[in-house]
Amino acid sequence: MDAVFSQWRGLLGPRGLTAAQIAYWDGVLGKTVQTKNWQDHIERTQLTYRYLDSGQARDFITDQNEKVREILTGLGLIKK
């Protein structure tokens, strides 16, 4: 089987965060990944990263869930 699979990581907040709280953390994390310390860490650990804000991350996780469900269903590991 010719396949590529990447492992992603993320931070999750508790259910019920307000729009203002989400915007705050989007701002903090968005600035954090632009710092020299973060860039140095990425280079030192040879990681490939792509920062996604909360909305982009939600869309990405939804898409990943659909793709994995299709694969597992095709393999007969999930009943239709």
Backbone bond lengths (Angstrom), bond angles and torsions (degrees), N, CA, C in turn:
res aa  C-N    CA-C-N  psi(-1)  N-CA   C-N-CA  omega(-1)  CA-C   N-CA-C  phi
1 M - - - 1.448 - - 1.524 108.12 -
2 D 1.292 116.45 126.24 1.454 122.12 176.67 1.529 107.23 -92.37
3 A 1.329 116.23 109.27 1.464 119.14 -176.05 1.522 110.49 -145.30
4 V 1.300 114.81 149.54 1.461 121.99 174.01 1.515 106.86 -125.91
5 F 1.303 115.56 132.46 1.469 120.02 179.06 1.511 108.07 -138.26
6 S 1.291 115.98 127.55 1.466 119.36 177.48 1.518 109.09 -106.87
7 Q 1.293 114.33 153.72 1.461 120.28 177.96 1.515 107.64 -103.34
8 W 1.304 116.14 128.17 1.450 119.51 179.49 1.518 109.83 -113.29
9 R 1.309 113.58 156.74 1.466 121.30 179.84 1.516 108.30 -130.43
10 G 1.308 115.80 154.86 1.452 118.79 178.86 1.508 111.67 -161.03
11 L 1.303 114.42 171.72 1.460 121.92 175.10 1.521 108.12 -111.26
12 L 1.298 115.86 136.46 1.464 120.69 178.57 1.516 109.30 -118.75
13 G 1.306 115.46 140.23 1.453 120.63 175.51 1.517 109.71 -100.85
14 P 1.315 116.22 169.41 1.463 119.18 179.91 1.530 111.42 -71.44
15 R 1.299 115.46 155.22 1.464 121.66 176.05 1.527 108.40 -59.82
16 G 1.314 115.66 144.41 1.453 120.30 174.14 1.519 115.18 92.29
17 L 1.338 118.67 8.62 1.462 119.10 176.00 1.530 109.26 -61.71
18 T 1.301 116.41 141.66 1.465 120.48 177.68 1.530 109.23 -77.03
19 A 1.328 116.25 164.89 1.466 120.66 177.49 1.529 110.57 -59.55
20 A 1.332 116.80 -37.09 1.468 120.60 178.91 1.527 110.97 -65.77
21 Q 1.317 117.04 -40.77 1.462 120.49 178.62 1.529 110.96 -65.81
22 I 1.307 116.54 -41.79 1.470 120.70 178.49 1.528 109.77 -63.18
23 A 1.314 116.92 -44.31 1.465 120.91 178.88 1.531 110.84 -62.18
24 Y 1.325 116.63 -39.09 1.466 120.55 177.99 1.523 110.33 -59.04
25 W 1.332 116.45 -51.40 1.462 120.11 -177.10 1.521 111.80 -69.06
26 D 1.329 117.87 -35.56 1.464 119.78 173.18 1.525 110.00 -57.38
27 G 1.325 116.35 -42.49 1.467 120.92 179.54 1.519 112.77 -66.36
28 V 1.326 116.43 -46.92 1.465 120.67 -179.43 1.528 110.68 -61.59
29 L 1.321 116.45 -48.94 1.463 119.85 -177.21 1.525 111.52 -69.94
30 G 1.321 116.92 -36.76 1.462 120.59 177.06 1.520 111.81 -61.59
31 K 1.314 117.01 -38.44 1.473 121.16 177.18 1.522 110.90 -73.21
32 T 1.318 116.53 -36.56 1.470 120.83 -178.02 1.524 111.42 -60.16
33 V 1.318 117.84 -43.76 1.463 120.26 -177.36 1.526 112.89 -71.76
34 Q 1.322 116.66 -6.49 1.461 120.88 176.59 1.529 112.69 -96.30
35 T 1.327 116.87 -4.73 1.465 119.71 -176.84 1.523 111.58 -76.34
36 K 1.324 115.16 157.13 1.463 120.79 177.21 1.524 110.33 -62.92
37 N 1.330 117.59 -39.40 1.465 119.76 178.91 1.522 111.33 -58.56
38 W 1.323 116.62 -43.92 1.470 119.97 179.83 1.530 110.53 -65.77
39 Q 1.317 116.43 -46.44 1.462 120.33 179.88 1.530 111.00 -61.05
40 D 1.335 116.89 -40.99 1.466 120.79 176.78 1.527 111.01 -62.02
41 H 1.325 116.95 -41.63 1.467 121.19 178.88 1.534 110.31 -61.80
42 I 1.306 116.81 -44.43 1.467 121.19 179.79 1.529 110.12 -61.37
43 E 1.305 116.17 -44.36 1.467 119.79 179.74 1.530 111.18 -66.02
44 R 1.312 116.69 -44.88 1.469 121.70 -178.02 1.529 112.07 -63.56
45 T 1.314 117.20 -38.50 1.466 121.46 -177.11 1.529 112.84 -92.29
46 Q 1.323 116.19 -3.38 1.467 122.81 178.74 1.533 112.27 57.58
47 L 1.319 115.57 34.38 1.458 120.40 176.48 1.523 109.72 -85.13
48 T 1.292 115.68 152.87 1.454 121.40 169.19 1.519 105.06 -104.26
49 Y 1.298 117.31 130.56 1.463 117.36 -178.84 1.517 110.41 -131.08
50 R 1.310 112.73 155.18 1.454 122.21 175.28 1.516 105.53 -142.50
51 Y 1.301 117.01 113.49 1.461 120.26 179.73 1.523 109.92 -79.49
52 L 1.310 115.80 131.74 1.461 122.46 174.58 1.521 108.28 -122.38
53 D 1.324 116.90 131.45 1.457 118.57 174.39 1.526 108.73 -73.41
54 S 1.308 117.12 -179.65 1.469 120.26 -172.68 1.529 112.95 -59.54
55 G 1.305 117.97 -41.89 1.462 120.58 -179.81 1.519 111.87 -67.69
56 Q 1.325 116.27 -44.20 1.459 120.75 178.43 1.528 110.33 -64.03
57 A 1.328 116.72 -40.25 1.466 120.97 179.86 1.529 110.60 -64.47
58 R 1.321 116.89 -41.74 1.468 120.65 178.38 1.533 110.10 -59.84
59 D 1.334 116.47 -45.33 1.466 120.61 179.08 1.527 110.75 -63.92
60 F 1.330 117.07 -41.79 1.457 121.89 -179.69 1.526 110.93 -62.41
61 I 1.327 117.27 -46.64 1.467 120.91 -178.87 1.530 110.68 -64.82
62 T 1.316 117.04 -40.09 1.463 120.71 176.82 1.524 110.37 -60.73
63 D 1.323 116.68 -45.06 1.464 121.39 178.90 1.531 111.08 -63.54
64 Q 1.326 117.26 -44.43 1.461 121.24 179.31 1.528 111.28 -61.66
65 N 1.323 116.59 -42.77 1.466 120.25 178.24 1.527 111.14 -59.62
66 E 1.326 116.80 -42.61 1.464 120.51 179.71 1.525 110.79 -64.47
67 K 1.324 117.22 -43.05 1.467 121.07 -179.11 1.527 111.12 -64.54
68 V 1.324 116.71 -45.21 1.467 120.41 -179.42 1.530 110.01 -65.82
69 R 1.324 117.15 -39.99 1.464 120.63 178.06 1.528 110.58 -60.65
70 E 1.336 117.05 -42.77 1.465 120.50 178.16 1.529 110.95 -61.28
71 I 1.318 117.13 -44.62 1.460 121.36 -179.24 1.521 110.47 -63.74
72 L 1.328 116.79 -48.42 1.465 120.64 -178.77 1.525 112.04 -65.47
73 T 1.321 116.99 -35.35 1.465 120.64 176.35 1.528 109.97 -66.74
74 G 1.333 116.23 -43.22 1.463 120.66 178.32 1.519 113.17 -61.99
75 L 1.330 115.99 -30.34 1.466 120.89 178.27 1.526 111.99 -84.81
76 G 1.335 116.06 -2.54 1.470 120.00 179.95 1.523 113.69 79.39
77 L 1.318 116.66 16.01 1.451 120.25 -179.38 1.525 113.13 -90.71
78 I 1.325 116.03 -13.01 1.461 122.51 175.05 1.522 106.57 -128.51
79 K 1.296 117.46 131.20 1.466 121.36 178.13 1.514 108.89 -77.33
80 K 1.335 114.79 143.62 1.472 120.17 177.56 1.498 110.95 -74.44
